Amino acid sequence: MSVANFLLAKHGWDGHCNASGIHIIKIFEGFSSVPYRCPAGVATQGFGSTRLGDGSRVTMDSPEITKDEGEDLLQQGLVSVERSVRNLVRVALNENEFSSICSFTWNLGSGRLQSSTLRAKLNRNDRIGAANEFPKWRRAGGKILRGLVRRRAVERDLFMTPSPHQMGY
């Protein structure tokens, strides 16, 4: 039995970012077949991927990709994001909490999650305090962006949505 199947049988959830979390990423990142610089100045492609399939960084010279290739890059990148969230968060999370934090980490990177007050509060089991940290992460390139304000509100809403499926790390 695979780990995902074991987790699904034991917890009712496979331990991965759920469809709601992936939807948030896709909606707010959008899709670009060609590389572009995000508002923070990082070369990005697909659904906000900063890495190509071979693990190298996206550059402004990276080749054009298809939507299917963008989906593959998203799935590959989520493996790393999920691992980071599991390593950095030391309290049991339900699938919505986990998935909202995966979206947050996809957008900002694991280093930002690691140094965040959101993570510190969550690791103290202060879920309300952690939820109230989402809106603070609304800047890119020093400017408040409406898209980030909206994204953080949606991530916070998902984080606060109850789920019967919970798993400790």
Secondary structure, DSSP 8 states (H G I E B T S, - for coil): --HHHHHHHHHSS-SS--HHHHHHHHHHH--EEEEEE-TTS-EEEETTB-B-TTS-B--TT-----HHHHHHHHHHHHHHHHHHHHHH--S-EEHHHHHHHHHHHHHH-HHHHHH-HHHHHHHTT-HHHHHTTGGG--EETTEE-HHHHHHHHHHHHHHTS--S-EE--
